[in-house]
Amino acid sequence: MKNPTPQSPETISHPAATKSPRRSFLKQSAGAVTATSLGQTLAAAETPHVSVNDDIRVGLIGCGGRGTGAVLNALKADPGIKLVAMADAFQQRLDLSLQSLQRQKEFTDRILVEDDMRFVGMDAYKKLLATDVDVVLLTTPPAFRPLFIRAAIEAGKHVFAEKPGAVDPTGVRSVLESTELAKQKGLFLVAGLHARYEPETIEMTRRVHDGAIGEILNARMTRYTGGLWVKPRVEGQTDVEYQISNWHYFTWLSGDFFIEQFVHEIDRMAWVIGEYPVSCLATGGRQARTEKMYGHNYDHFAALYKFPGGAELYATTRQQNDCPRSFEMRLAGTKGICSGEGKTKYDITGPAAWQTEQRNGNRQQGHQLEHNEFYKQLRAGGYINNGEYLAKSTLMGIMARESAYTGQEITWDQAISAAQDLMPDDIEFDTPVPQWQVAVPGKTKFA
């Protein structure tokens, strides 16, 4: 399974290359304010949609915890949704996911996955896409995202794709091409960057774009968390089976956690700043997760992004146990400051002072809201395509990872045109995995 090779990467330059970056970004990207959600791009495509009385047949590709959760989000979003197909590399994972879903009593009559609609193996996605499902949920490890998005769009399916969009520049270019193909075919491409669907984040972004803090001078984003799960190697597992089971820790599968997890935060900051960066200088390393079971990835990063309009963003994150946690942002402008905690609590100071209201303890709801909007627009004949910001925010993460890995400043144009492709050709369980070493700044090179 190889990511489709996009053509002419050198033609994809920084968004600021030909147009006023902030105005262009606000007009064309999902950063544009709509009456419903800043998370959607509404286009004039001829959208294949379903009437209010039709069932929507959903297939799940990637049956881990997030995939199971995405199915529940879909079922809650629309009473006409039925889960009819599932696919995963591993039989046990599919079985556990299905059992978990079947225990949800309120959805028993809408979990309708017959034996012949349960597909297992590295080619399971192809078999599911050959069925008559209307929508596919793509929740596999990120390395497979570009390939599966392309295959789903070519098969005529509406897509929900978890973040990030890719793990390397080749994958990013593929997602951008699939985004355009989806527009041509009127197919939805909804991204799992759910902060764009949070009402508080939408309102905060609208106010900042309307000038509540003036011109943005600098910004900071911090997310410090604990570690993640790790699964011991089972006797008889091939390297591919073992690494997919522990995909968080292998760069070729996850992109490293700055991309896999922190992409939410850098996407939000690019959105509110109103443009994508021209360069990134980052550092990082491994201090707490040094054992072999933690694969190739780092456990902390710090990155400085520079934007065309002059703003700078300092973004820092870590996954280390027994350390204080922090999840906050800060935007400093010429007229005020916007600060935030998590994705739902914001405070603007200055002449246009504003605070978010308390809602359910300000608990995040974006995972559900993005699915609510997906099926609402699908039935109404609207159109959502989040592919551009899914790809470009992923590229921001790649810039920081490669800067930290190499010790060199990485520009947007370097990153978008790089030949780097981390996915093996035609991967099977017995395929040799990439021979990847833990990156050493000053020695590691960016392909």
C-alpha positions in Angstrom: 0.0 0.0 0.0 1.7 3.1 -1.2 0.5 6.7 -1.0 -0.4 7.9 -4.4 2.4 10.1 -5.7 1.1 13.6 -6.4 2.4 15.4 -9.4 4.4 18.6 -9.6 5.0 19.3 -5.9 7.1 22.3 -6.8 4.0 24.1 -8.0 2.5 24.1 -4.5 4.0 27.2 -2.8 3.3 29.0 0.4 -0.2 30.6 0.5 1.3 34.0 0.8 3.2 33.7 -2.5 0.7 35.4 -4.7 -2.1 36.9 -2.6 -2.5 39.0 0.5 -2.1 36.1 3.0 -4.5 37.1 5.8 -7.3 38.2 3.5 -6.9 35.2 1.2 -6.9 32.9 4.2 -10.0 34.3 5.7 -11.9 34.3 2.4 -11.0 30.9 1.1 -10.2 28.6 4.0 -12.5 27.2 6.7 -11.4 30.2 8.8 -14.2 32.1 7.1 -17.1 32.8 9.5 -20.4 31.2 8.5 -23.7 31.2 10.3 -23.2 27.7 11.4 -19.6 26.6 11.8 -16.1 27.9 11.1 -15.2 24.3 10.6 -16.9 23.9 7.2 -16.2 25.1 3.7 -19.5 25.5 1.9 -19.1 25.2 -1.9 -21.3 25.3 -4.9 -20.6 21.7 -5.9 -23.4 19.4 -7.0 -23.5 17.4 -3.8 -24.7 13.8 -3.7 -27.0 14.0 -0.6 -29.7 12.0 1.0 -33.3 12.9 1.8 -34.5 13.2 5.4 -36.1 9.8 5.1 -33.1 7.8 3.7 -30.8 5.7 5.7 -27.1 6.6 5.6 -25.0 3.4 5.4 -21.7 3.9 7.3 -18.5 1.8 7.1 -15.7 2.0 9.7 -12.1 1.6 8.6 -9.8 1.4 11.7 -11.6 -0.2 14.7 -9.5 1.2 17.6 -10.8 3.4 20.4 -11.2 6.5 18.2 -12.9 4.5 15.5 -15.4 3.1 17.9 -16.0 6.6 19.3 -16.5 8.0 15.8 -19.2 5.4 15.1 -21.0 6.4 18.3 -20.7 10.1 17.3 -22.3 9.3 14.0 -25.1 7.3 15.5 -25.9 10.1 17.9 -25.8 12.7 15.2 -28.5 11.3 13.0 -31.3 8.7 13.7 -31.1 7.4 10.1 -27.4 6.3 10.3 -26.7 2.6 10.3 -23.3 0.9 10.8 -23.2 -1.8 8.1 -19.5 -2.5 7.5 -16.2 -2.6 9.4 -12.6 -3.1 8.4 -9.3 -3.5 10.3 -5.9 -5.1 9.9 -6.6 -7.3 13.0 -9.6 -9.6 13.7 -9.4 -9.1 17.4 -9.6 -5.3 17.2 -12.6 -5.5 14.9 -14.3 -8.0 17.2 -13.7 -5.9 20.3 -15.0 -2.8 18.6 -18.1 -4.5 17.4 -18.8 -6.0 20.8 -18.4 -2.6 22.5 -20.8 -1.0 20.0 -23.4 -3.8 20.4 -23.4 -3.2 24.2 -24.9 0.3 23.5 -28.5 -0.6 23.9 -29.9 2.5 22.4 -28.2 1.7 19.1 -28.8 -2.1 18.9 -31.1 -1.8 15.9 -28.6 0.3 14.0 -25.5 -1.8 14.4 -26.1 -4.1 11.4 -22.7 -5.5 10.5 -23.2 -9.0 9.0 -20.4 -11.5 8.8 -19.8 -10.8 5.2 -19.4 -7.1 5.9 -16.5 -7.6 8.3 -13.2 -7.3 6.6 -9.8 -8.1 8.0 -6.2 -7.7 6.8 -4.1 -5.1 5.1 -6.4 -5.0 2.1 -9.6 -4.8 4.2 -10.2 -1.2 3.3 -10.4 -2.1 -0.4 -13.1 -4.7 0.3 -15.1 -2.2 2.4 -14.9 0.5 -0.2 -16.3 -2.0 -2.8 -19.5 -2.2 -0.8 -22.5 0.1 -1.0 -21.7 2.2 2.0 -22.5 6.0 1.7 -20.0 7.2 4.2 -16.6 5.9 5.5 -15.0 6.8 8.8 -11.2 6.7 8.5 -9.6 6.2 11.9 -6.5 4.1 11.2 -3.0 5.2 12.2 -2.1 8.4 10.3 0.3 6.8 7.9 -2.6 5.3 6.0 -4.7 8.4 5.8 -3.6 9.8 2.4 -4.0 6.4 0.7 -7.4 5.7 2.3 -8.8 9.2 1.6 -7.8 8.9 -2.0 -9.3 5.5 -2.4 -12.5 6.5 -0.6 -13.0 9.6 -2.8 -12.3 7.6 -6.0 -14.8 5.0 -4.8 -17.5 7.8 -4.5 -17.8 7.8 -0.7 -18.3 10.7 1.6 -15.4 10.8 4.1 -14.8 11.5 7.8 -11.0 11.5 8.2 -9.4 11.7 11.6 -6.4 14.0 12.1 -3.6 14.3 11.1 -3.9 14.1 7.4 -0.5 12.5 6.8 3.0 11.8 8.2 5.1 13.2 5.4 5.1 15.8 2.6 4.2 13.2 0.0 1.1 12.4 2.0 0.2 16.1 2.4 0.3 16.6 -1.3 -1.8 13.6 -1.9 -4.5 14.9 0.6 -4.5 18.3 -1.2 -5.1 16.5 -4.5 -7.9 14.3 -3.0 -9.4 17.5 -1.6 -9.8 18.9 -5.1 -11.1 15.6 -6.4 -13.7 15.5 -3.6 -14.8 19.0 -4.7 -15.1 17.9 -8.3 -17.3 15.0 -7.3 -19.3 16.8 -4.6 -18.2 14.4 -1.9 -17.8 15.5 1.7 -14.4 15.4 3.3 -14.8 16.2 7.0 -11.7 16.4 9.2 -11.3 15.4 12.8 -9.8 18.8 13.8 -12.8 19.3 16.1 -11.8 22.6 17.7 -13.2 24.2 14.5 -16.6 23.0 15.5 -16.5 24.1 19.1 -18.9 27.1 19.6 -16.6 28.9 21.9 -13.6 28.6 19.6 -15.7 29.7 16.7 -16.8 32.8 18.6 -13.3 33.6 19.9 -11.9 33.3 16.4 -14.6 35.5 14.9 -13.9 38.2 17.4 -10.2 38.1 16.8 -10.7 38.2 13.1 -13.0 41.2 13.6 -10.2 43.1 15.3 -11.0 42.5 19.0 -7.2 42.5 19.9 -6.0 44.4 16.9 -3.2 43.1 14.8 -1.6 39.9 16.3 2.0 40.4 17.3 2.8 37.1 18.9 1.2 33.9 20.2 1.9 31.0 22.5 0.4 27.5 22.7 1.2 25.0 25.4 0.0 21.5 25.9 1.7 19.3 28.5 0.2 15.9 29.1 1.1 12.5 30.5 2.3 9.5 28.6 0.3 7.1 26.4 -0.4 3.4 26.4 2.1 0.9 25.2 1.4 -2.7 24.3 4.0 -5.4 25.0 5.2 -7.5 22.0 3.3 -10.8 21.6 5.3 -13.8 20.6 5.1 -14.5 16.9 4.2 -10.9 15.9 6.0 -9.6 12.8 7.6 -6.1 13.0 4.7 -4.6 11.1 2.1 -6.2 13.4 3.9 -5.0 16.5 4.5 -1.5 15.2 1.0 -1.0 14.0 -0.2 -2.2 17.5 2.0 0.5 19.0 1.7 3.1 16.2 2.0 6.1 18.5 5.7 5.5 18.9 6.9 5.0 15.3 7.4 8.0 13.2 6.5 6.3 9.9 3.1 5.5 11.4 2.2 8.4 13.6 4.4 11.3 12.4 5.5 11.7 16.0 3.2 13.1 18.6 3.7 16.8 17.7 1.8 15.9 14.5 -0.5 13.2 15.8 -1.8 15.0 18.9 -0.6 18.6 18.8 -1.9 19.2 15.3 -5.2 20.2 17.0 -3.4 23.1 18.6 -1.3 24.3 15.7 -4.3 24.1 13.5 -6.3 26.3 15.9 -3.5 28.8 16.1 -3.1 29.0 12.3 -6.8 29.5 12.0 -7.0 32.3 14.5 -3.8 34.0 13.3 -5.3 33.9 9.8 -2.4 32.5 7.8 0.2 29.7 7.6 3.8 30.1 8.6 6.7 30.7 6.3 9.3 29.0 8.5 9.8 27.0 11.7 12.8 26.5 14.0 12.2 23.8 16.6 13.9 21.6 19.2 12.9 18.5 21.0 14.1 15.1 22.3 13.6 12.0 24.5 14.1 12.3 28.2 11.3 10.2 29.8 10.6 7.7 27.1 14.0 6.3 26.2 13.3 2.5 26.2 13.1 0.5 23.0 9.4 -0.1 23.5 8.9 3.7 22.8 10.1 3.3 19.2 11.5 6.3 17.5 9.5 9.3 18.7 10.4 12.2 20.9 8.6 13.0 24.2 8.9 16.9 24.0 9.0 19.6 21.4 9.3 23.4 21.3 8.8 25.3 18.1 8.9 28.9 16.9 6.9 29.7 13.8 7.2 32.9 11.8 4.2 34.1 9.8 4.1 36.3 6.6 2.3 39.1 8.4 5.0 39.4 11.1 3.4 37.4 13.9 5.3 34.7 15.7 4.0 31.6 17.4 5.8 29.7 20.2 4.3 26.2 20.4 5.5 23.7 23.0 4.2 20.3 24.0 5.3 17.2 26.0 4.1 13.7 26.9 5.9 13.0 30.2 4.4 11.3 33.3 4.5 12.7 36.8 4.8 16.3 35.5 2.4 19.2 35.8 -0.2 19.4 33.0 -0.9 22.6 31.1 -3.2 23.4 28.2 -3.3 27.1 27.3 -3.0 29.6 24.6 -2.3 33.3 24.4 -2.5 35.9 21.6 -1.0 39.3 22.1 -2.3 42.1 19.8 -2.0 45.8 19.4 -5.3 46.4 21.2 -5.6 43.5 23.7 -4.8 40.0 24.7 -6.8 36.8 24.1 -6.0 33.9 26.4 -7.5 30.5 26.6 -7.6 27.2 28.5 -8.4 24.0 26.6 -10.7 24.5 23.7 -13.8 26.1 25.3 -12.6 28.8 27.8 -11.5 32.1 26.4 -10.9 35.6 27.8 -10.3 38.8 25.7 -9.0 41.9 27.5 -8.8 45.4 26.1 -11.5 47.7 24.7 -13.4 44.7 23.2 -13.3 42.6 26.4 -15.2 39.3 26.3 -15.3 36.0 28.1 -16.9 32.7 27.2 -19.9 31.7 29.3 -19.8 28.5 31.3 -21.4 25.6 29.5 -21.4 22.1 31.1 -18.3 22.9 32.9 -16.9 24.1 29.6 -16.4 20.5 28.5 -15.2 19.9 24.9 -17.9 18.7 22.5 -16.2 19.0 19.2 -16.0 15.3 18.6 -19.8 15.1 18.5 -20.4 18.5 16.9 -18.3 17.8 13.8 -20.5 14.7 13.1 -23.7 16.6 13.8 -22.8 19.2 11.2 -21.6 16.5 8.7 -24.9 14.7 8.5 -27.0 17.8 8.9 -25.4 19.3 5.8 -25.4 16.0 3.9 -29.2 15.8 4.3 -29.7 19.4 3.6 -27.8 19.4 0.3 -25.0 21.5 1.7 -21.3 20.8 1.3 -18.3 20.5 3.7 -14.7 20.0 2.6 -12.1 20.4 5.3 -9.3 18.8 3.3 -7.2 22.0 2.8 -6.8 22.8 6.4 -6.3 19.2 7.3 -3.4 19.0 4.9 -1.8 22.4 5.6 -2.0 22.1 9.4 -0.4 18.7 9.1 2.4 20.3 7.1 2.9 22.8 9.9 3.5 19.8 12.2 5.9 18.2 9.8 7.9 21.5 9.7 8.4 21.4 13.4 9.2 17.7 13.6 11.8 17.9 10.9 13.3 21.1 12.4 13.6 19.4 15.7 15.0 16.2 14.2 17.6 17.9 12.1 18.4 21.0 14.1 17.7 23.2 11.0 15.1 25.8 10.3 12.5 24.4 7.9 10.6 26.7 5.5 7.1 26.1 4.2 8.3 25.8 0.7 11.0 23.2 1.7 8.4 21.2 3.5 5.7 21.2 0.8 8.1 20.2 -2.0 10.2 17.7 0.0 10.4 14.2 -1.5 10.1 12.5 2.0 7.8 9.5 1.9 7.9 7.3 5.0 5.4 4.6 3.8 6.8 1.3 2.5 5.6 0.1 -0.8 2.7 -2.4 -0.8 2.9 -3.0 2.9 1.9 -6.4 4.3 2.5 -8.0 7.7 5.8 -9.5 6.6 7.1 -6.3 4.9 10.4 -5.0 6.3 9.6 -1.9 8.4 11.6 1.3 7.8 15.0 1.2 9.4 14.5 4.3 11.5 16.8 5.5 14.2 16.0 8.1 16.9 16.7 11.5 15.3 19.9 13.3 16.3 19.9 17.1 15.5 22.9 18.0 13.5 23.2 14.5 12.0 19.7 13.6 10.9 18.8 14.9 7.4 15.5 16.0 6.0 14.9 14.2 2.7 
